[in-house]
Amino acid sequence: MTLTFDRDVLVDTFGATEGAALRVKQAALVVLGIAMLVVLAKIKVPVPGSPVAMNMGTFAVLTIGAAYGPRLGLTTIMGYMILGMIGFDIFQSSTADLNGIDYMMGSTGGYLVGYVIAVAAMGVLARAGWDRSAPKMGFAMLLGNAILYVPGLIWLGMLYGWDKPILEWGLTPFLIGDAVKLALAALILPAAWKLVGRARG
């Protein structure tokens, strides 16, 4: 089976497709995506015994990557990172006193790196058409989530020491919540494609 990576993603199915109007649409989508990341990152649930809280940020990251594609998705996530880096209180546990570079170098720093990589990966898989099938989208979301965790766990180990219970802090408390979020995202994208198909029909 030959994979192609030039299929439409969801944001290609509406609005302008070329010229200045396309640029305006893309700019609006970037702003909307950053707003979505900010709002969902702030919906958090403390996890006892872990320095990292559970939040809906991962859901936003993976969904934006799949819906926007790799290029627009990366533009969006990098815009989010830049705003956070210069001091805006937009990250999961950032505050007026703890933000910017200081926050990004803390316990969630590795997960922020994972956000960027996961957006690109989800965008590529969406360009291959994986976002149109619930089973494929479920596997893509699982892969994207794994990509999030790898740099996150490595950073926790480097920050606190490998003698600490890194997996208990940064992985196992979140697995059930992540499974729910992944299932939700895996259903939403293919369902959206079905609606697009009906609208075009």
C-alpha positions as CSV (number, residue, x, y, z in Angstrom):
1,M,0.0,0.0,0.0
2,T,1.4,3.4,-1.0
3,L,0.8,6.3,1.3
4,T,0.2,9.8,-0.1
5,F,0.7,12.9,2.1
6,D,-1.1,15.5,0.1
7,R,-4.7,14.9,1.0
8,D,-7.0,17.6,2.3
9,V,-7.2,18.2,6.0
10,L,-10.4,19.5,7.6
11,V,-9.5,23.2,7.4
12,D,-9.0,22.8,3.6
13,T,-12.7,22.0,3.1
14,F,-14.1,25.4,3.8
15,G,-13.4,29.0,3.0
16,A,-10.8,30.5,0.7
17,T,-8.2,28.3,-1.0
18,E,-5.9,30.8,-2.5
19,G,-4.7,34.4,-2.5
20,A,-5.1,37.0,0.3
21,A,-8.4,35.5,1.4
22,L,-6.6,32.2,2.2
23,R,-4.0,34.1,4.3
24,V,-6.7,35.8,6.2
25,K,-8.4,32.4,6.8
26,Q,-5.1,30.9,8.0
27,A,-4.4,33.8,10.3
28,A,-7.9,33.5,11.8
29,L,-7.3,29.7,12.3
30,V,-4.0,30.3,14.1
31,V,-5.6,32.8,16.5
32,L,-8.5,30.4,17.1
33,G,-6.1,27.5,17.6
34,I,-4.0,29.4,20.1
35,A,-7.2,30.4,22.0
36,M,-8.3,26.8,22.1
37,L,-4.9,25.7,23.4
38,V,-5.0,28.4,26.1
39,V,-8.5,27.6,27.3
40,L,-8.1,23.8,27.3
41,A,-4.7,24.0,29.0
42,K,-6.2,25.8,31.9
43,I,-8.8,23.1,32.5
44,K,-6.7,21.0,34.8
45,V,-7.1,18.4,37.4
46,P,-4.3,18.0,40.1
47,V,-2.9,14.4,40.3
48,P,-1.9,13.4,43.8
49,G,1.8,12.5,44.0
50,S,2.7,14.0,40.6
51,P,4.2,17.4,39.9
52,V,2.3,17.5,36.6
53,A,-1.5,18.1,36.5
54,M,-3.9,16.4,34.0
55,N,-5.5,18.8,31.6
56,M,-7.2,19.1,28.2
57,G,-4.2,20.6,26.5
58,T,-3.2,17.3,24.9
59,F,-6.6,16.9,23.4
60,A,-6.3,20.4,21.9
61,V,-2.8,19.7,20.6
62,L,-3.6,16.4,18.9
63,T,-6.9,17.7,17.5
64,I,-5.3,20.9,16.1
65,G,-2.5,18.9,14.5
66,A,-5.0,16.6,12.7
67,A,-7.5,19.3,11.7
68,Y,-4.9,21.9,10.6
69,G,-2.2,19.7,8.9
70,P,1.5,20.0,9.7
71,R,2.3,23.5,8.4
72,L,-0.6,25.4,9.9
73,G,-0.5,23.2,13.0
74,L,3.1,24.0,13.6
75,T,2.5,27.7,13.0
76,T,-0.2,27.6,15.6
77,I,1.7,25.7,18.3
78,M,4.8,27.8,17.8
79,G,2.7,31.0,18.1
80,Y,1.4,29.5,21.4
81,M,4.9,28.7,22.6
82,I,6.2,32.2,21.7
83,L,3.4,33.9,23.6
84,G,4.1,31.7,26.6
85,M,7.9,32.3,26.3
86,I,7.5,36.1,26.4
87,G,5.5,35.9,29.6
88,F,1.8,35.5,28.9
89,D,0.0,33.3,31.4
90,I,-1.2,30.7,29.0
91,F,0.3,27.4,30.0
92,Q,-1.3,24.8,32.2
93,S,0.1,25.9,35.6
94,S,1.7,29.2,34.7
95,T,0.9,32.2,36.9
96,A,1.6,35.9,37.0
97,D,4.7,35.1,39.0
98,L,5.8,31.9,37.3
99,N,5.7,32.2,33.5
100,G,7.9,32.6,30.4
101,I,11.2,30.8,30.2
102,D,11.2,30.0,33.9
103,Y,8.0,28.1,33.6
104,M,9.0,26.4,30.4
105,M,12.2,25.1,32.0
106,G,10.1,23.5,34.9
107,S,8.4,20.1,35.1
108,T,6.2,20.5,32.0
109,G,9.0,21.7,29.8
110,G,9.5,18.3,28.1
111,Y,5.8,18.0,27.4
112,L,5.8,21.4,25.7
113,V,8.5,20.0,23.4
114,G,6.4,17.0,22.8
115,Y,3.5,19.2,21.9
116,V,5.4,20.6,18.9
117,I,6.5,17.2,17.7
118,A,3.1,15.7,18.1
119,V,1.4,18.5,16.2
120,A,3.7,17.8,13.2
121,A,3.2,14.1,13.4
122,M,-0.6,14.4,13.6
123,G,-0.6,16.8,10.7
124,V,1.4,14.4,8.5
125,L,-0.9,11.5,9.3
126,A,-3.9,13.6,8.6
127,R,-2.4,14.5,5.2
128,A,-2.2,10.8,4.6
129,G,-6.0,10.5,5.3
130,W,-5.8,8.9,8.7
131,D,-8.2,11.4,10.2
132,R,-11.1,10.0,8.1
133,S,-11.3,6.6,9.8
134,A,-12.0,6.1,13.5
135,P,-9.6,3.1,13.9
136,K,-6.8,4.9,12.0
137,M,-7.4,8.1,13.9
138,G,-7.4,6.2,17.2
139,F,-4.0,4.7,16.3
140,A,-2.8,8.1,15.2
141,M,-3.9,9.7,18.5
142,L,-2.2,6.9,20.5
143,L,1.0,7.5,18.5
144,G,0.7,11.3,19.0
145,N,0.2,10.8,22.8
146,A,3.3,8.6,23.0
147,I,5.3,11.3,21.2
148,L,4.1,13.8,23.9
149,Y,5.3,11.6,26.7
150,V,8.7,10.7,25.5
151,P,10.4,14.1,25.9
152,G,8.1,14.8,28.9
153,L,9.4,11.8,30.8
154,I,13.0,12.4,29.7
155,W,12.9,16.0,30.9
156,L,11.4,14.9,34.3
157,G,14.2,12.4,34.7
158,M,16.8,15.0,33.9
159,L,15.2,17.6,36.1
160,Y,14.5,15.5,39.3
161,G,16.9,12.6,38.9
162,W,16.3,9.1,37.5
163,D,16.2,7.7,41.0
164,K,12.8,9.3,41.4
165,P,9.5,7.6,40.4
166,I,9.4,9.3,37.0
167,L,6.8,7.0,35.5
168,E,4.6,7.3,38.5
169,W,4.9,11.1,38.3
170,G,4.6,11.7,34.6
171,L,2.8,8.7,33.0
172,T,0.7,6.2,34.9
173,P,-1.6,8.8,36.6
174,F,-2.7,10.1,33.3
175,L,-3.4,6.9,31.3
176,I,-7.1,6.6,32.0
177,G,-7.8,10.3,31.3
178,D,-5.8,10.1,28.2
179,A,-7.7,7.1,27.0
180,V,-10.9,9.0,27.3
181,K,-9.5,12.1,25.5
182,L,-8.0,9.9,22.7
183,A,-11.3,8.1,22.2
184,L,-13.1,11.4,22.0
185,A,-10.7,12.9,19.5
186,A,-10.7,9.7,17.4
187,L,-14.5,9.9,17.0
188,I,-14.7,13.7,16.4
189,L,-12.5,14.0,13.4
190,P,-14.0,11.1,11.3
191,A,-17.5,12.4,12.3
192,A,-16.5,15.9,11.0
193,W,-15.4,14.3,7.7
194,K,-18.8,12.6,7.4
195,L,-20.5,15.9,7.8
196,V,-18.3,17.4,5.2
197,G,-19.1,14.6,2.8
198,R,-22.8,15.1,3.3
199,A,-22.5,18.9,2.8
200,R,-20.6,18.3,-0.4
201,G,-23.1,15.7,-1.6
